[in-house]
Amino acid sequence: MLSTPTGRFRLLALAEALSWTGLLIGMFFKYVVVGNDIGVKIFGPIHGAVFVAYVLVCFWVRTPLRWDARTTILALVGSIPPFGSVVFERWALRTGRLDTAADAEAPADVA
């Protein structure tokens, strides 16, 4: 999965969404249930690091995936709302924006 730009992007999109999940659960326990902020202290820095990695991978895969400015901006905006990175990733997969030039040129295997 990490050997292609598509794989790296998809992994970081999922990791960004999962780190959002952890942070949201931590915030729920801090502000709604018990007032304990340990979840936020743990998942806050994790989410921050994964967020930065996601933004960097968006710029890194832009050229190999032949993204135009609009697609790149949508990928970056997708990092802001919770689970937006996965929504963008699914859309990009469905619309062919995660196909690399090598994938597009390779003949399809016939079973």
MIKE-352025 format. One record per atom (N, C-alpha, C): x negated, y negated, z negated; residue in one letter. Coordinates in steps of 0.1 Angstrom, whole numbers, plus 5000, padded with zeros to 4 digits. Layout:
XYZa;...
END
This chain:
499250125000m;500050005000m;499149875000m;498049884993l;497249764993l;496249745004l;496349845014s;495349835025s;495849745036s;497049695036t;497549605046t;498049475040t;498149375048p;498649245043p;500149265039p;500949345046t;502349365043t;502449435029t;501549535027g;501649605014g;501249515003g;500249435004r;499849344994r;500949244990r;501549195001f;502649094999f;503749164991f;504249274996r;505349344990r;505049384976r;503849424972l;503549454959l;503649334950l;503049224955l;503049094947l;504449044945l;505349054956a;506749014955a;507449094944a;507249224944l;507849304933l;507349274919l;506049254918a;505349224905a;505849094900a;506048994909e;506548864905e;507948874899e;508848954906a;510148974901a;510149054888a;509349154886l;509249224874l;508749134862l;507749044865s;507248954855s;508348854851s;509148814860w;510348734857w;511248804848w;511548934850t;512349014842t;511849014828t;510549044826g;509949044813g;510148914806g;509848804813l;509948674807l;511348634803l;512348674812l;513748644809l;514248724796l;513748854795i;514148934783i;513448864771i;512248824772g;511548764761g;512248634757g;512748554767m;513448434764m;514848464757m;515448564762f;516748604756f;516548634741f;515548714738f;515248754724f;514848624716f;514148534722k;513648424714k;514848324711k;515648294721y;516648194720y;518048244716y;518348364719v;519748414716v;519748514705v;518848604704v;519048714695v;518348684681v;517048694681v;516348694668v;515448574666v;515148494676g;514248374674g;512748414674g;512448544677n;511148584678n;510548554692n;509448494692d;508848444705d;507748534710d;507648654705i;506548744709i;506648784724i;507948804729g;508148844743g;507748734752g;507948604748v;507548494756v;506048474756v;505448504744k;503948494743k;503248594752k;503948714753i;503348814761i;503648794776i;504848784780f;505248774794f;505048634800f;504948534792g;504648404798g;503348394806g;502248434800p;501048434807p;500948534818p;501648654816i;501648754827i;502348694839i;503548634836h;504348584847h;503548464854h;502848384846g;502048274852g;500948334861g;500248434857a;499248494865a;499748554878a;500848624877v;501448694888v;502048594898v;502648484892f;503148374901f;502048314909f;500948284903v;499748224910v;499248324921v;499248454918a;498748554927a;499748564939a;501048554936y;502048564947y;501848444956y;501648324951v;501548204959v;500248224968v;499148264962l;497948284969l;498148394980l;498848504977v;499048604988v;499948554999v;500848464996c;501648405006c;500748335016c;499848255012f;498948185021f;497948285028f;497548385021w;496648485026w;497248565037w;498548605036v;499148685046v;499748605058v;499748475056r;500448395067r;499848415081r;498548425082t;497948445095t;498148585100t;497848685093p;497948825098p;499448855101p;500348805094l;501748835096l;502448735106l;501648635111r;502048535121r;503348455116r;503248415103w;504348335098w;504248195102w;505348135106d;505347985109d;505447915096d;505447785097a;505547695084a;506847725077a;507947745084r;509247765078r;509247895070r;508748005075t;508648125068t;507748115056t;506648055057t;505748035046t;506447955035t;507147845038i;507847765028i;508947845022i;509647925029l;510648015023l;510048115014l;508948165017a;508248265008a;507848194995a;507348064996l;506947994984l;508147954976l;509147914982v;510447874975v;510947994968v;510848114974g;511348234968g;510648274955g;509548214952s;508848234939s;509448164928s;510348064931i;510847974920i;512048034912i;513148074919p;514248134911p;513848274907p;514448324896p;514248464893p;514648554904p;513748654907f;514048754917f;514048704932f;513748574933g;513748514947g;512648574956g;511548624950s;510548684958s;511048814964s;511848894957v;512349014963v;513448984973v;514248884971v;515248844981v;514548804994v;513448724993f;512648685005f;512048805011f;511448895003e;510749015008e;511749105016e;512949125011r;513949205018r;514349135031r;514549005031w;514948935043w;513748935053w;512548915048a;511448925057a;511249065064a;511449165056l;511349305061l;512449325071l;513649285068r;514749305077r;514649225091r;514049115090t;513849025102t;512549045109t;511749145105g;510449165112g;509349075108g;509448995098r;508448905094r;507348965086r;507449095083l;506449165076l;505749265085l;505949255098d;505249335108d;503949265111d;502849345110t;501549295114t;501349305129t;500349235135a;500149255149a;499749395153a;498949455144a;498549595146a;499749695146a;500749665137d;501949745137d;502749725149d;502849605154a;503649575166a;503049635178a;501749655179e;501049705191e;500949855191e;501049915179a;500950065178a;502150135183a;502050235191p;503150305196p;503950385185p;505250395186a;505950465176a;505750615177a;505650675166d;505550825166d;506850885169d;506850985178v;508051055182v;508051185176v;509051215168a;509051345161a;509651455169a;
END
